[in-house]
Amino acid sequence: MQRKARHRWGAAVVSATAFAVTLGSQGVAVALPEAPEKADRRFASSFEADDPVPDWLNSVDTDPDGGKRASGVDGGYSSGIPGSVTDHVTDVRASAENTGGGEVKENLADGEPSTKWLTFEPTGWVEFDLDEPVKLARYALTSANDHDERDPKDWTLKGSADGKDWKTLDTRSGESFSERFRTKTYDVAEPAEYQHFRLDVTGNNGGDLLQLADVQFSTGGSDGPVPKDMLSLVDRGPSGSPTAKAGAGFTGKRALRYAGRHTADGRAYSYNKVFDVNVAVGRNTRLAYRVFPSMADGDLDYDATHVSVDLAFTDGTHLSDLGATDQHGFPLTPRGQGAAKVLYVNQWNDVAARIGSVAAGKTVDRILVAYDSPKGPARFRGWLDDVTIESVVPERPKAHLSDYAVTTRGTNSSGGFSRGNNFPATAVPHGFNFWTPVTNSGSLSWLYDYARANNADNLPTIQAFSASHEPSPWMGDRQTFQVMPSAAPGIPDTGREARELAFRHENETARPYYYGVRFENGLTAEMAPTDHAAALRFTYPGDDASVLFDNVTDQAGLTLDRENGIVTGYSDVKSGLSTGATRLFVYGEFDKPVTEGSSSGVKGYLRFEADDRTVTLRLATSLISIDQAKDNLRQEIPDGTSFEAVKRGARRQWDRLLGKVEVEGATPDQLTTLYSSLYRLYLYPNSGFEKVGGTYRYASPFSPMPNPDTPTHTGAKIVDGKVYVNNGFWDTYRTTWPAYSFLTPSRAGELVDGFVQQYKDGGWTSRWSSPGYADLMTGTSSDVAFADAYVKGVDFDAKAAYEAAVKNATVVPPNSGVGRKGMATSPFLGYTSTETHEGLSWALEGYLNDYGISRMGHKLYEETGERRYMDESEYFLNRARDYVHLFDPKAGFFQGRDAEGDWRVESSAYDPRVWGHDYTETNGWGYAFTAPQDSRGLANLYGGRKGLAGKLDAYFSTPETASPEFVGSYGGVIHEMTEARDVRMGMYGHSNQVAHHAVYMYDAAGQPWKAQEKVREVLSRLYTGSEIGQGYHGDEDNGEQSAWYLFSALGFYPLVMGSGEYAIGSPLFRKATVHLENGRELVVKAPENSARNVYVQGLKVNGRTWTKTSLPHSLLARGGVLEFDMGPRPSSWGTGRHAAPVSITRDDEVPAPRADVLDGAGALFDDTSATDAAVTSVDLPVPERAEAVQYTLTSPADRARAPAGWTLQGSSDGTAWRTLDRRSGESFAWDRQTRAFSVRSPGTYEKYRLVLDGEGSLAEVELLA
């Protein structure tokens, strides 16, 4: 391309017209070499029409001697059939699409088979507009990644010159695609010129849904000669992203595409020049840009991430040679960025570098886009946007820690790829309500899309501000109420799209205590929360001031009191998984007089006389009544309370909590990550109670409703007490609950009591509280979560919590929403069989929870002396080792077994890469280490500590491909598969909880340096992107991902839940101070810490040398100093034989848990509690001599028929019987409950019998020897 004059960037943006004028003035600059033009201080381009345009397209930069700075790269990137003109598509329309999953219409024209269009109907149509008419000769369709029954079978292709009158070009019926990602080409019988095309699919291959990966259009010619240089040109931006708006830049409608072929086997590179500039670099100059590397060739193709913006300086040097680093400390070179694995594919990435530290005093001459990769061959393609060079003063420390927390982190997500799957909830810690902006006010799942739902101008829009109670998008929202300001004249339109307002994220402030946004029309909206209420302030650009009301569905009521400026209503809105959700009531008061208004159904509006153009709404909620909502408003935001006072009050609450942890040596991004993580940790779980006349009460979602709802009062059961909701314990038990116990033990105790209240009220503690008993996920993980808190000294109703856990572990639940699944047989088989969906996961999670119950029972025995606790502690500790029953030694992995003991898959055919079946949201690799309670025993299964280390090495080196061939029982590639692939740490899916402990298992394997290395890798690159709504890798899940970051950054982690110990990793900061609740401080020092010095060389605890890789909670809770000596290379620290974390097994033997030795026929010995028998005496069928240590009895379906007293006897000859254990006054609290008893006088006997004190019924008897 012809070289243009340098871009000038002064006080105003240089327009395209200005560039045209300056083109003729090049000679002037040449004529005055003695007076060079003054360098600019700033440059910026988003490649839009009013931005500086590239001076070069597809042009390689040259060395001073004129040689090209390129080798082994050409521009032969092609993603289509010969003669393809699909790149000329400018717009796509469709009958429907799956926006929530990112499976949108634009994916059809992106040239990437790995993306697709999906509609929830068996038929559908798509229309394509091109930038100019083309003579179509053929077209091609590509099948999508899964479910061949969704493939098109019958269709018609039509063409049009004007988009109105259509002519049929081709009709097909009975078509099929023999494999996934198969491209089939079809000729058009009569080629003709058209600018618009319509594909009308009238039938699919038999499924309920329709999907297609790509549609291509071709003029029939060849692709022509391969361009000799890497492509770098402006186009409409990428499609095929699960998170970004399709066919757009990060901002605006255009972006710079880089693409090419890496033709060499080894290194290949190309440094293409883009802009001719003259920008001076000062001490505070920062280079920033956004980059979107595409996955061009399918799975495990990350070639496009070897990219960066480079700068050529007037002195002949280049930024890529100066050692510049990005905001995360990774080298700002193409190879450095690629090797760091910090750039995500198919998503926009934010890159920034303070180049003044290496280039101050230099002048930028050219801006380049550079590809440089060490290995080929490959194809690569990506996009660049928002390139800026400007002076940015380093950020000063913030006065309030809560201002580091950014609530939009995790919102740049979708059901197709999660970077948190959060929404910007403004609330007080554990608040009754969330208050959030809503970009799709008709959704009960993804409430706020950071970018992918942007409007035609690629700007996000807000449709409402809403009260919310959503625990996650997968669970869905409930009990909503929406308001929206409007500056429209006359009667405002309450329709969602009509009322929505566009904004820019740079005009948005999203903090835990405050949300504010200035819309493009000048209107400003703000929210500040209390527990049950919020203040909302709207500032209007003119005299037109209205507030609109709506809800997600019409399952709600609305009443507007225009005379007094009061709004009341109720909401029954709830998602399908909002089990037990009851009616929400709202009461609000405005501060300005109403001039007009009306309502119909859930929609309405009020118009205000606002002399100062500001309207404030004080709005409160209640689950009891409208009167209670009004009283909640009186209690929390009484009349006369200013908006700023509410804001300050909420900020104080967050500052107190976030101030528990202070760090030194953190980057601004790390501070944002740390304090945003603490915000997420304490956002959940949520209070469900209210203060009614001085007494805490709540409307129960756990008990049946005794009365119908009315428009003003709930029909739910009103219960005294404090209850907490919104928690999925499988998601949170590993890190969030230990974090509460560590940072705020008093608050932890209240939270535990709040969930134990569920048990006291409804008979069970929920597995997933949303707010009631949702049937989701595996394991009753509150068992180990609360046990862990108890052994750490947290104060709560321990006996009730223990009873709730024992009920989970020993009783067949009445329905699938509570308790453990498979309980009819699992206590007797020693495992949950394949008859239960994801039975292996239920079993392995069960063993973890059994360990927690055992530890809690042991402590209760120590405190009370009640023998029952010790009996049960021994029983559950034995059960915690039953994981060995599910280890297939021939396959080398854990896999499911049926009730007869057969493996689900023949060992020789077993493939650990297959997802689903036995495994919850993972595969065999994912559950290869789920026995942290007995890491030594697990190691012995793998051949010892070295064997465990080898298994971990294989785990971290075997790539997750997210390939359709491994979808297993899921039917299609689920988002967890794609996320695990893009972790790029083998099978380690940090995106999902089941992997979170795996890194720390290296401590148990005697190779802690590998744990240190991998912990720091995760911390450095899987929590990035806070600036653009990312920040997490995978679902954040109620604080779980955040608490992992918190613990790991401090240098220790709760590996063995229930043990009261932490495993040691590698601290992130040079110094961290934890202000403990008891007034003491725990200080973690690592003065030599750096991005290179990640390995622990030694540790001192309170001045004493520490050689173990675990730390007791009791020690940390007293405060003190941990002094880490860090270095750049692995050391032998922590590798001693007795240095590993706590484990049930302490020797080199494979665990051999006690098992039932009875082998007989009949209801009492059939390994199920579904049958029972009435007996007075039972001969216990022992095949051979045995020493019974414990025995279990299971009550029948009616526990009232169970025995209250009995004697266990043993005999060597069947004649002389000896009493081994005598019980009286016993009871079974629940139907079909298994109780364990220790034999008081054990011995080895040929025969055993159980003699009841009168007739009784039992469902099962076990003798554990």
Buried (B, 14 or more C-beta within 10 A) or exposed (E): EEEBBBBBBEEEEBEEEBBEEBEEEEEEBEEEEEEEEEBBBBBBBBBBEEBBBBBBBBBBBBEEEEEBBBBBBBBBBBBBBBBBBBBBBEBBBBBBBBBBBBBBBBBBBBBBBBBBBBBEEBBBBBBBBBEEBBEBBBBBBBBBBBBBBBBBBBBBBBBBBEBEEBEEBBEBEEBEBEEBBBBBEBEBEEBBEBBBBBBBBBBBBEEEBBBBBBBBBBBBEEEEEEBEBBBBBBBBBBBBBBBBBBBBBBBBBBBBBBBBBBBBEEBBBBBBBBBBBBBBBBEBBBBBBBBBBBBBBBBBBBBBBBBBBBBBBBEEBBBBEBEBBBBBBBBBBBBBBBBBBBBBBBBBBBBBBBBBBBBEEBBBBBBBBBBBBEBBEBBBBBBBBBBBBBBEEEEEEEEBBBBBBBBBBBBBBBBBBBBBBBBBBBBBBBBBBBBBBBBBBEBBBBBBBBBBBBEEEBBBBBBBBBBBBBBBBBBBBBBBBBBBBBBBEEEBEBEBEEBBBBBEBEEBBBBBBBBBBBBEBEBBBBBBBBBBBBBBBBBBBEEBBBBBBBBBEEBBBBBBBBEEBBBBBBBBBBBEBBBBBBBBBBBBBBBBEBEEBEBEEBBBBBBBEBEEBBBBBBBBBBBBBBBBBBBBBBBBBEEEBEBEEBBEBBBEBBBBBBBBBBBEBBEBBBBBBBBBBBBBBBBBBBBBBBBBEEEBBBBBBBBEBEEEBEEBBBEBBBBEBBBBBBBBBBBBBBBBBBBBBBBBBEBBBBBBBBBBBBBBBBBBBBBBBBBBBBEBBBBBBBBBBBBBBBBBBBBBBBBBBBBBBBBBBBBBBEEEBBBBBBBBBBBBBBBBBBBBBBBBBBBBBBBBBBBBBBBBBBBBBEEEEEEBBBBBBBBBBBBBBBBBBBBBEEBBBBBBBEBEEEBBBEEEEBEBBBBBBBBBBBBBBBBBBBBBBBBBBBBBBBBBBEBBBBBBBBBBEBBBBBBBEBBBEBEBBBBBBBBBBBBBBBBBBBBBBBBBBBBBBBBBBBBBBBBBBBBBBBBBBBBBBBBBBBBBBBBBBBBBBBBBBBBBBBBBBBBBBBBBBBBBBBBBBBBBBBBBBEEEEBBBBBEBBEEEBBBBBBBBBEEEEBEBBBBBBEBBBEBBBBBBBBBEEBBEBBBEEEBBBBBBBEEEEBBEBBBBBBEBEEBBBBBBBBBBBEBEEBEBBBEEEBEBBBBBBBBBBEBEBBBBBBBBBBBBEEEEBEEBBBBEEBEBEBBBBBBBBBBEEBEEBEBBBBBBBEEBBBBBBBBBB
